[in-house]
Amino acid sequence: MNVEESKANPENEVIPDNIDVENNSPKKRDASSSVYEKNTSIIDLPQTESKIIFNVLYGRTTSKKHQTWDGDGFLEVTGKSAILKDLDGKVMGRKTINPSNAVEGSRLIIGNKQIEIKDQVSQELPVPEGHSEERIEEPLPKKFKTTTGYVFVLPKKEDTDALVCKKEASSSTVNSSPAEISKISFNVMYGQITSKKHKTWDGDGLLEITGESAILKDLNGKVIGRKTINPSNAVEGARLIIGNKQIEYIYIKGLVMNCEPLVMPRTNSACISSEEQKVSVDFCLVAKLREHQRYGIVFLYECLMGLRVPDYFGAILADEMGLGKTLQCITLIWTMLKKGPYGKPIVRRVLVITPHSLCNNWNKEFTKWLGSHRISPYVIDGKNRPKDFIKHPRNSVLIISYEMLIKCHMEISNITFDLLVCDEGHRLKNSSIKAAKLLREINCKKRIMLTGTPIQNDLKEFYTLVDFVNPGILGSSLEYKNYYEDPIVASQCPNADENVLSLGSERATELHERTKSFILRRTQNTINKYLPHKYEMVLFCPLTSEQKDLYSLVTDAWFNKVCLQDKSHTHLSIIIALKKICNHLNLFINDKENALRETLSKAICTIQVKQDNNFTKYCGKVTILQVLMRNLKKTDEKLVLVSYYTQTLDLFETICNIEGLKFLRLDGTISSSARSKVIEQFNTRSDNSKVLLLSAKAGGVGLNLPGASRLVLFDSDWNPASDVQAMARIWRDGQKKNVYIYRLLTTGTIEEKIYQRQISKASLSESVVDLNHLGSLKLSTAELKDLFTLATDTVSLTHDLLNCSCSGQDNGSISSEESKTNDNEIGDCPLILDDKSSQQNLTINQLRDWQHYKQPIPFDIMQDIMLTEAGDYITFIFKNSKMQHTQTN
């Protein structure tokens, strides 16, 4: 919008909230005059013509509908004069045009080239001498809030492209009368009126509703339409027609998290070039970023531009789950695709490699944060092929799974990419993996690795990941082994002398210092203050008499070597059998393909163990689950049930049907497209599904399930990180309710032993080669004997392990000194070499500081966790609370 339009359209002024649009009183004039500082001096300027710059595609003139373009360029429009330039600034053509024709998607002929306008880059308003203080670089977007007004101050000369957001209370501007109708502002998308279900929108805008009066404006504040509406129809997702435009509500404008501009560091701070332009993040993204995300984006930008480590352009973002790694990446990708310090964009094509199950999620995240009218990623699947990606010059982001990368690596290698993003990058920790080899062959220096899994526990894996993002930064693998790995490993030996300990500590510190410049890791504590309360519980449930009999039958068979006469009965089959018995008798009895069951069939008949298909009597953890489900019916809450076994999910289906609860299921048999629909449906408030049955293996990573506020981890994995991933699905950004997470363990059984190994310093990391496959489990005979021994004389073996002297009726809160100690144990250091346990996993010391409850368990505790009727079926509870106010300190 130029100055003349501003004069001619007084309705385009930004009016603070709680001010009646039709009010012509002096109060209104005072309020509106405060919106734009130095407003009068700008209006009084002599008439000038603004320069608008567009991103365009150019090629030979043709009448074909599907044009093949030669390259990208810029179109500078000043009044009716248009100049076409390539990305190096070379003039390719000039022409006099009608400025109203220069809109996104239109095609023009400039000189001997045909162009298609992609989008507007910026708008500059040249200011005559004497008025340099009021120079405007680009239209000022408007943001509103129901009770608090945000007004945008014109940038000063030294920061002309930055939007400074000043927050002013509406009450300080206008003395609103009690009868005044408040104004509500919505973010909306607008476009041409159509009956199509899948609509293409023209742009973003704001809908201001005062009573029954609605005004539609674009982000520059220009009024697009007005209409009288029913305010009750203004809800998220609704579509209305305002004027000659159709709109869809996105959400009510709330508090802007951080409206300060986010400007990237200059590429040459020592000698600032007058030609270097500021690279700033678009306001549509800035307003959605939290403080830690702003820092992460700048950190990644500095790495990719070689500002942190000269001549190296890679980075590892190792933030814990839920901190918004995807949003940080999308923001950086968009900024680098659209802008650069010297006019042209930093990157043109981006390759995102992710697990197959997350391809659609990445696509949706791009659309969520940027809108489909800004970007449309190209996802490689059964229909889309990499070779078709380059046929459409507007394609800038290609998303592919690690599996499809292997199949299509020849086509991928023929495309030039300027940036690689590897999600769940810890998959590349083994350099011999085929996907890792193929990715190394791609000629692209700028690389980002995303991982929520700690990468510091194995020095060899650590080197592999670091060498992928920044090849050669730690030398060759042999040099690294001799200089860093061997001294550090030697210093961890119990009998190491002082010289060895000193050298190991010195090399560990040096390695940390060398890598911290391009590895960033923040913990969950960073965002706890933004989330509702979280209550974590470990519930110990006794076995039924039938479960005990069958459990003992299986363990006795191992102790007496009965099952070992058949070589197919390994200790692994015993472990699986015992875990099934702990979940429910039916899982073991009905498993006709289980050779162990066939071996013990006669003994099973002898002890007269029968399956319980109706679940009418107490049956261990299942009874706890049934009580929770029945109480869930009385609320508007939803539940996620997590298990590592599909047979257990089948069991859950039966229970849901018995209890009359509608459910959805997500396991490894669900296709990627169907998976996205299931997640979207479950997270929708209007959906009447109360339970999601989730396979921890298929859905434990990368899912956001804020639609549920309660989660039950029905069985545990050997790998503590897998359990943590699964339990983190519901306590994430977007969660509005307090969260309750239940881990169910059967008292004194193999489940407790596995859990103890998770939290014990004597973790399984040294004895398990691959924690995702039981076949690699290496345990001694003594360890197996301890694992299989059933303890019947305890309410909780885990509590016994703590040597805790508490009474079992809430052991009190953590002392300040203990809290400091625990905080130090979970730091942000990207490399910990003296402790192989994961930073994010619970330790015995931390469990000691949880609340401890044994029978009789207080009524208010049982009521809070919706298990009042199940009090007699729980032997012990560990409970921990993470409150908002404790996280803001």
C-alpha positions, 0 to 999 in steps of 0.5 A, a space after each residue: 500500500 503506497 502513501 496515496 492509498 493511505 490518504 485515500 483510505 482512512 479505514 485502513 488505519 490500524 485501530 487499537 482494540 476495544 475502540 468502536 470503528 464507527 466512533 468519531 469522537 476525539 478519543 478515537 482520533 487520539 488513539 489512532 494517532 498513536 498507532 504510527 509514530 511520526 504519522 503526520 510527517 509521512 502523510 505530508 511527504 511529496 508524492 513518491 513511487 514505491 519500488 516492489 520486488 518480486 521473486 520470479 521464474 523466467 524463460 523463453 516466450 511460449 504459449 504452452 500452458 506448462 512452461 519450462 523455465 530457465 531460472 529464477 530472477 527478480 522483477 523490480 516494479 517502480 510505478 509502471 516501470 518494470 526491470 527483470 534481473 537474474 539472481 546476480 543482478 544482471 538486467 535481462 529486460 525492461 518494460 512499462 506495465 500495469 502495476 495491478 497485473 503484478 500479482 502472485 501467479 501472473 505471467 508477463 513478458 519482459 523484454 524477450 523473456 516470459 516470467 511468472 511471479 512467485 511472490 513479493 520479496 519486499 516493498 521500498 518507499 524512497 523518501 526525499 531529502 529531509 525525510 530520511 527518518 520516516 523511510 519505510 521498507 515494507 508494509 507493516 503487518 497488523 496484529 490484534 488481541 482481544 484485551 491487549 493492543 499491539 501497535 507497530 512503531 516505524 523502524 528507525 533509520 539504522 534498523 529500517 527493515 525491523 518491525 519493533 512491536 510495542 505492547 500497550 494496554 488498551 485501557 491506557 489509550 481509551 477509557 472504555 465504557 462498561 457497555 462498549 462491545 469488545 473486539 475479537 480478532 481472528 487470523 484467517 485465510 481468504 480467497 475466491 468464493 468456491 464450493 470446492 472442499 479443497 480450496 486454494 487460498 489467496 493469502 492471510 488476513 485478519 477478521 475483526 468482529 465487533 458485536 455482529 459487525 465483521 471487517 476483513 483486512 489483509 495483513 497490510 491493514 487494507 479493508 477487503 470486505 465487511 458484513 453483518 454476521 452471527 458471532 457464534 459462527 466465528 469458530 476455528 475451522 469455520 468458513 464464511 463469505 465476507 464481501 466477495 471473499 471466502 474465508 476460513 478461520 485459523 484461530 483467535 489472535 492470542 498473546 504474541 510470544 515474541 514480537 521482536 524482529 529476528 534478524 540473522 547475524 551478518 556474515 562478516 561482522 569484522 568488516 560490515 559491507 554496505 552491500 550486505 542486507 539484513 536477513 530477517 525471519 518473516 513475521 508470520 513465523 516470528 510471532 510463533 517462536 519461543 525464546 529457545 527456538 529463536 536462539 536455535 534458529 540463529 545457532 543453525 544459521 551461524 553453523 550453515 553460513 560457516 560463522 561458528 567454525 570457518 570452512 565447516 557448514 554442518 550442525 546437530 540439533 539434539 534438543 529433547 522431544 517437544 522443543 520444536 526441532 521441526 519448527 526451527 528447521 522449517 523457519 530456517 529453511 523458509 528464511 534461506 529459501 527467500 532471503 540472503 545477505 546479498 540479495 539472492 536466496 541462500 539456498 534453492 533446493 532442500 532435501 529432507 530425509 526422515 523415517 517413512 512414518 514422518 514424511 506426511 508429518 513434515 509435509 503437514 508441518 510446512 503447511 501448518 506454519 507457512 500455509 499451502 499458498 506459500 510452500 508446497 513440499 514434494 513428498 516422494 512416495 509410490 506416485 511421486 518420483 524424484 525425477 519429476 521434482 525438477 520438472 517444476 522449478 517452483 518446487 524447493 523442498 523434497 521430502 523422502 524417507 530413508 527407505 525410499 532414498 536407497 531405492 531412488 538414490 540414482 535420481 536423487 544424485 542427479 539433483 543439486 541440493 543446497 541443504 540436507 536435513 536428516 530427521 531422527 539422525 541417530 539412524 546414521 550412527 553406523 557409517 556402514 548403513 547404506 543410507 548413511 553411505 549414500 547421503 555422504 555421497 551427496 555433494 552438499 556442504 550445508 547439513 543439519 542433523 535432528 535427533 531427540 536421542 542422546 548421541 553422547 553415549 558411544 564415542 564411535 557413534 559420536 564420531 560417525 555423526 559428527 563426521 557426517 555433518 562436518 566431514 574431517 573436523 575431528 580428523 580421520 577415524 584412526 586419528 580420532 581413535 588414537 587421540 580422543 577415544 583410546 585415552 578417554 576409554 582408558 580413563 574409565 577403567 577402574 584401575 586407571 592410574 592418575 596419569 591415565 585419568 588426567 589425560 582422559 579428562 583433558 581429552 574429553 574436555 577438549 573434545 567437548 570444546 571442539 564440538 559444542 560450537 555446532 551441537 546444540 542440546 536443550 532439555 525438556 525443562 526449557 519448555 516446562 513453564 509453557 505446559 500444564 502440570 504433568 503427573 507421572 506414576 509408577 503403579 505396582 500391581 500384584 499377580 493373581 493366583 493363576 498368574 503366579 501359578 503359570 509364572 512359576 511353572 515357566 520359571 521352574 521349567 527353566 531352573 530345572 532345565 526342562 525347557 532347555 532340552 529343546 534348543 528352540 527354547 532359549 532364555 529369550 523365549 522365557 522372557 517373552 513368555 513371562 512378559 505375556 503372563 504379566 500382561 494377561 494369562 490369555 496372551 500366553 494360553 492363546 498363543 498356539 504357535 508358542 513352542 514353549 506353551 506346547 512343551 508345558 501344555 500338560 503342566 498347564 492342564 494340571 494346574 487348571 489355568 483357564 483363560 478369562 475372556 470376560 475379564 469379570 474378576 481381578 486380573 492384574 494390570 487389566 483390572 487397573 485399566 478397566 477401572 480407569 476406563 470406566 471413570 474416563 467415561 464420566 469426563 471429556 478426557 481421552 486416553 492413550 494405551 501403549 504396548 510393545 506387542 500387537 497381541 496386547 493391542 488386540 487384548 485392549 480392543 476386546 476390553 474397549 468393546 466390553 467397556 463400551 468405549 470407542 477407540 482408534 488403533 495405530 500400529 505397524 500395519 497402518 499405512 503412512 497416509 492412514 496414520 496421519 488421518 488417525 492422529 488428526 481424528 484423535 486430536 480433534 475435540 469433536 471426535 468421540 473416540 475416547 481411546 487410542 491404542 498405540 504400538 510403541 514401536 510404530 508410533 512411539 517416535 515423532 507423534 503429537 497427541 495433545 488430544 489425550 490427557 492420560 497415557 498408560 504404558 502397559 509394558 516396558 522395553 529394555 531400552 529406557 529411551 523407547 519408554 521415554 519416547 512413548 510417554 512423551 506423546 501427550 505432554 507437548 506443545 498444544 496440550 491444554 489439560 493437566 497430564 497423567 502418565 501411568 506406568 504399570 508394573 507387576 510386583 516382584 516380576 521380570 517387569 520390575 527387574 527390567 525397570 530396575 535395570 533402566 534406572 540403575 547405573 548398571 544399565 544394559 548399554 554395555 551388554 546389549 548391542 542393539 536395544 531394539 532387538 532382543 536377539 542381541 541380549 547378552 546376559 550371564 547365567 547369574 543375571 538370568 537367575 535373578 531376572 526369572 526369580 519371582 519375589 512374593 514377599 514385597 510390595 515393591 522390589 524397586 522401593 526395596 532397592 532404594 534403601 528408603 526409610 520413608 513410611 510409604 505415605 508421601 516421603 516429602 519434597 526434595 531438599 534444595 541441596 538435593 535439587 541442585 545435585 539433580 539439576 547438575 546431573 541433567 545438564 545441557 552439555 552435549 557430551 558426557 563421557 563419565 556416565 553412560 546413562 541417558 540424560 533424559 532417563 530417570 535414575 535411582 537418585 531421582 526416583 528416591 525424591 518422588 512421592 512414595 505410597 504404600 497401603 493404605 493409599 490416601 483416598 485423595 491420591 486414588 481419586 486424583 488418578 481416577 483409580 479409587 475403586 482399584 485401591 486394593 489392587 495396587 501394592 505401591 505407587 511412585 508419584 512425581 509432579 511437574 508444576 508450572 510454577 516450579 519450572 519458571 524458577 
